[in-house]
Amino acid sequence: MSSLFAFVHHIAAFALVSALTVEFVLIKDELTMQRARQLQLADLALGVSATTILVVGFLRVFYFEKGASYYFHNVPFIAKVTLFVIVGLLSSCPTVEFLSWRKHVKQGRAPVIPERKLRSIRAVIHWELIAAALMILCAVLMARGVGSLG
C-alpha cells in the first residue's frame, strides 16, 4: 500500500509541475478565448494535483513511510511543506483571475486583461515554478536523510 501511495503522490507532483508549465507557456502569448479556456483547464489540473499531493502526502506522513515524528523533525520536509503552502498562496492570484474569465469564455469572447495584470500573473507563475523546483530539491534531501533534527 505504501508503494501505491508513493506512486500517486509522485504522479500528482509531476501533474502539478506540468500544469504550471502549461500555464507558463500559455500566458506568454496573446490571450484568445481558446487560450483563456486552456488556462482555466490547466489551473483546474493544478488545483486537483495540489489537493491530491496534500491529501496523499499527509496520509503517507501519518500512516505510511517513516512516521510523523521523523518528518516533523526533518528540515527539508518542513521547507518542502512551507514551499507547498507558498505555492498554494501564490496560485490563488492566477486562479482568481482565471475564474473571473468564465463569463467571457462562456460567451465565446477573449477576456480583456490589462498588460500590467498579465505581467503580474506571469511573474507569479514564474515564482511558483521556482518554488516547485525547490520542493524537488527538498524531496531529494529528505529522501537522503539530510537535515534530520535529533
Contact map, one row per residue, 1 for C-alpha under 8 A:
111110000000000000000000000000000000000000000000000000000000000000000000000000000000000000000000000000000000000000000000000000000000000000000000000000
111111000000000000000000000000000000000000000000000000000001000110000000000000000000000000000000000000000000000000000000000000000000000000000000000000
111111100000000000000000000000000000000000000000000000000000000000000000000000000000000000000000000000000000000000000000000000000000000000000000000000
111111110000000000000000000000000000000000000000000000000000000000000000000000000000000000000000000000000000000000000000000000000000000000000000000000
111111111000000000000000000000000000000000000000000000010001000000000000000000000000000000000000000000000000000000000000000000000000000000000000000000
011111111100000000000000000000000000000000000000000000000001000000000000000000000000000000000000000000000000000000000000000000000000000000000000000000
001111111110000000000000000000000000000000000000000000000000000000000000000000000000000000000000000000000000000000000000000000000000000000000000000000
000111111111000000000000000000000000000000000000000000010000000000000000000000000000000000000000000000000000000000000000000000000000000000000000000000
000011111111100000000000000000000000000000000000000110011000000000000000000000000000000000000000000000000000000000000000000000000000000000000000000000
000001111111110000000000000000000000000000000000000000000000000000000000000000000000000000000000000000000000000000000000000000000000000000000000000000
000000111111111000000000000000000000000000000000000000000000000000000000000000000000000000000000000000000000000000000000000000000000000000000000000000
000000011111111100000000000000000000000000000000110110000000000000000000000000000000000000000000000000000000000000000000000000000000000000000000000000
000000001111111110000000000000000000000000000000110010000000000000000000000000000000000000000000000000000000000000000000000000000000000000000000000000
000000000111111111000000000000000000000000000000000000000000000000000000000000000000000000000000000000000000000000000000000000000000000000000000000000
000000000011111111100000000000000000000000001100100000000000000000000000000000000000000000000000000000000000000000000000000000000000000000000000000000
000000000001111111110000000000000000000000001100110000000000000000000000000000000000000000000000000000000000000000000000000000000000000000000000000000
000000000000111111111000000000000000000000000000000000000000000000000000000000000000000000000000000000000000000000000000000000001001000000000000000000
000000000000011111111100000000000000000000000000000000000000000000000000000000000000000000000000000000000000000000000000000000000000000000000000000000
000000000000001111111110000000000000000001101100000000000000000000000000000000000000000000000000000000000000000000000000000000000000000000000000000000
000000000000000111111111000000000000000001100100000000000000000000000000000000000000000000000000000000000000000000000000000010011000000000000000000000
000000000000000011111111100000000000000000000000000000000000000000000000000000000000000000000000000000000000000000000000000000001000000000000000000000
000000000000000001111111110000000000001001000000000000000000000000000000000000000000000000000000000000000000000000000000000000000000000000000000000000
000000000000000000111111111000000000001001100000000000000000000000000000000000000000000000000000000000000000000000000000000010000000000000000000000000
000000000000000000011111111100000000000000000000000000000000000000000000000000000000000000000000000000000000000000000000010011000000000000000000000000
000000000000000000001111111110000000000000000000000000000000000000000000000000000000000000000000000000000000000000000000000000000000000000000000000000
000000000000000000000111111110000010011000000000000000000000000000000000000000000000000000000000000000000000000000000000000000000000000000000000000000
000000000000000000000011111111100000001000000000000000000000000000000000000000000000000000000000000000000000000000000100010000000000000000000000000000
000000000000000000000001111111000000000000000000000000000000000000000000000000000000000000000000000000000000000000000000010000000000000000000000000000
000000000000000000000000111111100000000000000000000000000000000000000000000000000000000000000000000000000000000000000000000000000000000000000000000000
000000000000000000000000001111110000000000000000000000000000000000000000000000000000000000000000000000000000000000000000000000000000000000000000000000
000000000000000000000000001011111011000000000000000000000000000000000000000000000000000000000000000000000000011000000000000000000000000000000000000000
000000000000000000000000000001111111000000000000000000000000000000000000000000000000000000000000000000000000111000000000000000000000000000000000000000
000000000000000000000000000000111111100000000000000000000000000000000000000000000000000000000000000000011001111000000000000000000000000000000000000000
000000000000000000000000000000011111110000000000000000000000000000000000000000000000000000000000000000000000010000000000000000000000000000000000000000
000000000000000000000000010000111111111000000000000000000000000000000000000000000000000000000000000000000000000000000000000000000000000000000000000000
000000000000000000000000000000111111111100000000000000000000000000000000000000000000000000000000010010001000011000000000000000000000000000000000000000
000000000000000000000000000000001111111110000000000000000000000000000000000000000000000000000000000000001000000000000000000000000000000000000000000000
000000000000000000000000010000000111111111000000000000000000000000000000000000000000000000000000000000000000000000000000000000000000000000000000000000
000000000000000000000110011000000011111111100000000000000000000000000000000000000000000000000000010000000000000000000000000000000000000000000000000000
000000000000000000000000000000000001111111110000000000000000000000000000000000000000000000000010011000000000000000000000000000000000000000000000000000
000000000000000000000000000000000000111111111000000000000000000000000000000000000000000000000000000000000000000000000000000000000000000000000000000000
000000000000000000110110000000000000011111111100000000000000000000000000000000000000000000000000000000000000000000000000000000000000000000000000000000
000000000000000000110010000000000000001111111110000000000000000000000000000000000000000000000010010000000000000000000000000000000000000000000000000000
000000000000000000000000000000000000000111111111000000000000000000000000000000000000000000000000000000000000000000000000000000000000000000000000000000
000000000000001100100000000000000000000011111111100000000000000000000000000000000000000000000000000000000000000000000000000000000000000000000000000000
000000000000001100110000000000000000000001111111110000000000000000000000000000000000000000000000000000000000000000000000000000000000000000000000000000
000000000000000000000000000000000000000000111111111000000000000000000000000000000000000000000000000000000000000000000000000000000000000000000000000000
000000000000000000000000000000000000000000011111111100000000000000000000000000000000000000000000000000000000000000000000000000000000000000000000000000
000000000001101100000000000000000000000000001111111110000000000000000000000000000000000000000000000000000000000000000000000000000000000000000000000000
000000000001100100000000000000000000000000000111111111000000000000000000000000000000000100000000000000000000000000000000000000000000000000000000000000
000000000000000000000000000000000000000000000011111111100000000000000000000000000000000000000000000000000000000000000000000000000000000000000000000000
000000001001000000000000000000000000000000000001111111111000000000000000000000000000000000000000000000000000000000000000000000000000000000000000000000
000000001001100000000000000000000000000000000000111111111000000000000000000000000000000000000000000000000000000000000000000000000000000000000000000000
000000000000000000000000000000000000000000000000011111111100000000000000000000000000000000000000000000000000000000000000000000000000000000000000000000
000000000000000000000000000000000000000000000000001111111110000000000000000000000000000000000000000000000000000000000000000000000000000000000000000000
000010011000000000000000000000000000000000000000000111111111000000000000000000000000000000000000000000000000000000000000000000000000000000000000000000
000000001000000000000000000000000000000000000000000111111111100000000000000000000000000000000000000000000000000000000000000000000000000000000000000000
000000000000000000000000000000000000000000000000000001111111110000000000000000000000000000000000000000000000000000000000000000000000000000000000000000
000000000000000000000000000000000000000000000000000000111111111100000000000000000000000000000000000000000000000000000000000000000000000000000000000000
010011000000000000000000000000000000000000000000000000011111111110100000000000000000000000000000000000000000000000000000000000000000000000000000000000
000000000000000000000000000000000000000000000000000000001111111111110010000000000000000000000000000000000000000000000000000000000000000000000000000000
000000000000000000000000000000000000000000000000000000000111111100110000000000000000000000000000000000000000000000000000000000000000000000000000000000
000000000000000000000000000000000000000000000000000000000011111110100000000000000000000000000000000000000000000000000000000000000000000000000000000000
010000000000000000000000000000000000000000000000000000000011111111100000000000000000000000000000000000000000000000000000000000000000000000000000000000
010000000000000000000000000000000000000000000000000000000001101111100000000000000000000000000000000000000000000000000000000000000000000000000000000000
000000000000000000000000000000000000000000000000000000000000100111110110000000000000000000000000000000000000000000000000000000000000000000000000000000
000000000000000000000000000000000000000000000000000000000001111111111110000000000000000000000000000000000000000000000000000000000000000000000000000000
000000000000000000000000000000000000000000000000000000000000110001111111000000000000000000000000000000000000000000000000000000000000000000000000000000
000000000000000000000000000000000000000000000000000000000000000000111111100000000000000000000000000000000000000000000000000000000000000000000000000000
000000000000000000000000000000000000000000000000000000000000000001111111110000000000000000000000000000000000000000000000000000000000000000000000000100
000000000000000000000000000000000000000000000000000000000000100001111111110011000000000000000000000000000000000000000000000000000000000000000000000000
000000000000000000000000000000000000000000000000000000000000000000011111111011000000000000000000000000000000000000000000000000000000000000000000000000
000000000000000000000000000000000000000000000000000000000000000000001111111001000000000000000000000000000000000000000000000000000000000000000000000111
000000000000000000000000000000000000000000000000000000000000000000000111111111000000000000000000000000000000000000000000000000000000000000000100011110
000000000000000000000000000000000000000000000000000000000000000000000001111111100000000000000000000000000000000000000000000000000000000000000100001110
000000000000000000000000000000000000000000000000000000000000000000000000011111110000000000000000000000000000000000000000000000000000000001101100011000
000000000000000000000000000000000000000000000000000000000000000000000011011111111000000000000000000000000000000000000000000000000000000001100100000000
000000000000000000000000000000000000000000000000000000000000000000000011111111111100000000000000000000000000000000000000000000000000000000000000000000
000000000000000000000000000000000000000000000000000000000000000000000000001111111110000000000000000000000000000000000000000000000000001001000000000000
000000000000000000000000000000000000000000000000000000000000000000000000000111111111000000000000000000000000000000000000000000000000011001100000000000
000000000000000000000000000000000000000000000000000000000000000000000000000011111111100000000000000000000000000000000000000000000000000000000000000000
000000000000000000000000000000000000000000000000000000000000000000000000000001111111110000000000000000000000000000000000000000000000000000000000000000
000000000000000000000000000000000000000000000000000000000000000000000000000000111111111000000000000000000000000000000000000000000011011000000000000000
000000000000000000000000000000000000000000000000000000000000000000000000000000011111111100000000000000000000000000000000000000000011001000000000000000
000000000000000000000000000000000000000000000000000000000000000000000000000000001111111110000000000000000000000000000000000000000000000000000000000000
000000000000000000000000000000000000000000000000000000000000000000000000000000000111111111000000000000000000000000000000000000000010000000000000000000
000000000000000000000000000000000000000000000000000000000000000000000000000000000011111111100000000000000000000000000000000000010011000000000000000000
000000000000000000000000000000000000000000000000010000000000000000000000000000000001111111110000000000000000000000000000000000000000000000000000000000
000000000000000000000000000000000000000000000000000000000000000000000000000000000000111111111000000000000000000000000000000000000000000000000000000000
000000000000000000000000000000000000000000000000000000000000000000000000000000000000011111111100000000000000000000000000000100010000000000000000000000
000000000000000000000000000000000000000000000000000000000000000000000000000000000000001111111110000000000000000000000000000110010000000000000000000000
000000000000000000000000000000000000000000000000000000000000000000000000000000000000000111111111000000000000000000000000000000000000000000000000000000
000000000000000000000000000000000000000000000000000000000000000000000000000000000000000011111111100000000000000000000000100100000000000000000000000000
000000000000000000000000000000000000000000000000000000000000000000000000000000000000000001111111110000000000000000000000100110000000000000000000000000
000000000000000000000000000000000000000100100000000000000000000000000000000000000000000000111111111000000000000000000000000000000000000000000000000000
000000000000000000000000000000000000000000000000000000000000000000000000000000000000000000011111111100000000000000000000000000000000000000000000000000
000000000000000000000000000000000000000000000000000000000000000000000000000000000000000000001111111110000000000000000000000000000000000000000000000000
000000000000000000000000000000000001001100100000000000000000000000000000000000000000000000000111111111000000000000000000000000000000000000000000000000
000000000000000000000000000000000000000100000000000000000000000000000000000000000000000000000011111111000000000000000000000000000000000000000000000000
000000000000000000000000000000000000000000000000000000000000000000000000000000000000000000000001111111100000000000000000000000000000000000000000000000
000000000000000000000000000000000001000000000000000000000000000000000000000000000000000000000000111111111000001000000000000000000000000000000000000000
000000000000000000000000000000000000000000000000000000000000000000000000000000000000000000000000011111111100000000000000000000000000000000000000000000
000000000000000000000000000000000000000000000000000000000000000000000000000000000000000000000000000111111110000000000000000000000000000000000000000000
000000000000000000000000000000001000000000000000000000000000000000000000000000000000000000000000000011111111111000000000000000000000000000000000000000
000000000000000000000000000000001001100000000000000000000000000000000000000000000000000000000000000011111111111000000000000000000000000000000000000000
000000000000000000000000000000000000000000000000000000000000000000000000000000000000000000000000000001111111100000000000000000000000000000000000000000
000000000000000000000000000000000000000000000000000000000000000000000000000000000000000000000000000000111111100000000000000000000000000000000000000000
000000000000000000000000000000001000000000000000000000000000000000000000000000000000000000000000000000011111110000000000000000000000000000000000000000
000000000000000000000000000000011000000000000000000000000000000000000000000000000000000000000000000000011111111000000000000000000000000000000000000000
000000000000000000000000000000111101000000000000000000000000000000000000000000000000000000000000000000011001111100000000000000000000000000000000000000
000000000000000000000000000000111001000000000000000000000000000000000000000000000000000000000000000010011000111110000000000000000000000000000000000000
000000000000000000000000000000000000000000000000000000000000000000000000000000000000000000000000000000000000011111000000000000000000000000000000000000
000000000000000000000000000000000000000000000000000000000000000000000000000000000000000000000000000000000000001111101100000000000000000000000000000000
000000000000000000000000000000000000000000000000000000000000000000000000000000000000000000000000000000000000000111111100000000000000000000000000000000
000000000000000000000000000000000000000000000000000000000000000000000000000000000000000000000000000000000000000011111110000000000000000000000000000000
000000000000000000000000000000000000000000000000000000000000000000000000000000000000000000000000000000000000000001111111000000000000000000000000000000
000000000000000000000000000000000000000000000000000000000000000000000000000000000000000000000000000000000000000011111111100000000000000000000000000000
000000000000000000000000001000000000000000000000000000000000000000000000000000000000000000000000000000000000000011111111110000000000000000000000000000
000000000000000000000000000000000000000000000000000000000000000000000000000000000000000000000000000000000000000000111111111000000000000000000000000000
000000000000000000000000000000000000000000000000000000000000000000000000000000000000000000000000000000000000000000011111111100000000000000000000000000
000000000000000000000000000000000000000000000000000000000000000000000000000000000000000000001100000000000000000000001111111110000000000000000000000000
000000000000000000000001001100000000000000000000000000000000000000000000000000000000000000000000000000000000000000000111111111000000000000000000000000
000000000000000000000000000000000000000000000000000000000000000000000000000000000000000000000000000000000000000000000011111111100000000000000000000000
000000000000000000000000000000000000000000000000000000000000000000000000000000000000000001101100000000000000000000000001111111110000000000000000000000
000000000000000000010011000000000000000000000000000000000000000000000000000000000000000000100100000000000000000000000000111111111000000000000000000000
000000000000000000000001000000000000000000000000000000000000000000000000000000000000000000000000000000000000000000000000011111111100000000000000000000
000000000000000000000000000000000000000000000000000000000000000000000000000000000000000000000000000000000000000000000000001111111110000000000000000000
000000000000000000010000000000000000000000000000000000000000000000000000000000000000001001100000000000000000000000000000000111111111000000000000000000
000000000000000010011000000000000000000000000000000000000000000000000000000000000000000000000000000000000000000000000000000011111111100000000000000000
000000000000000000000000000000000000000000000000000000000000000000000000000000000000000000000000000000000000000000000000000001111111110000000000000000
000000000000000000000000000000000000000000000000000000000000000000000000000000000011011000000000000000000000000000000000000000111111111000000000000000
000000000000000010000000000000000000000000000000000000000000000000000000000000000011001000000000000000000000000000000000000000011111111100000000000000
000000000000000000000000000000000000000000000000000000000000000000000000000000000000000000000000000000000000000000000000000000001111111110000000000000
000000000000000000000000000000000000000000000000000000000000000000000000000000010010000000000000000000000000000000000000000000000111111111000000000000
000000000000000000000000000000000000000000000000000000000000000000000000000000110011000000000000000000000000000000000000000000000011111111100000000000
000000000000000000000000000000000000000000000000000000000000000000000000000000000000000000000000000000000000000000000000000000000001111111110000000000
000000000000000000000000000000000000000000000000000000000000000000000000000000000000000000000000000000000000000000000000000000000000111111111000000000
000000000000000000000000000000000000000000000000000000000000000000000000000110110000000000000000000000000000000000000000000000000000011111111100000000
000000000000000000000000000000000000000000000000000000000000000000000000000110010000000000000000000000000000000000000000000000000000001111111110000000
000000000000000000000000000000000000000000000000000000000000000000000000000000000000000000000000000000000000000000000000000000000000000111111111000000
000000000000000000000000000000000000000000000000000000000000000000000000000100000000000000000000000000000000000000000000000000000000000011111111111000
000000000000000000000000000000000000000000000000000000000000000000000000011110000000000000000000000000000000000000000000000000000000000001111111111000
000000000000000000000000000000000000000000000000000000000000000000000000000000000000000000000000000000000000000000000000000000000000000000111111110000
000000000000000000000000000000000000000000000000000000000000000000000000000000000000000000000000000000000000000000000000000000000000000000011111110000
000000000000000000000000000000000000000000000000000000000000000000000000000000000000000000000000000000000000000000000000000000000000000000001111111100
000000000000000000000000000000000000000000000000000000000000000000000000010100000000000000000000000000000000000000000000000000000000000000001111111100
000000000000000000000000000000000000000000000000000000000000000000000000011100000000000000000000000000000000000000000000000000000000000000001100111110
000000000000000000000000000000000000000000000000000000000000000000000100111000000000000000000000000000000000000000000000000000000000000000000000111111
000000000000000000000000000000000000000000000000000000000000000000000000111000000000000000000000000000000000000000000000000000000000000000000000001111
000000000000000000000000000000000000000000000000000000000000000000000000100000000000000000000000000000000000000000000000000000000000000000000000000111
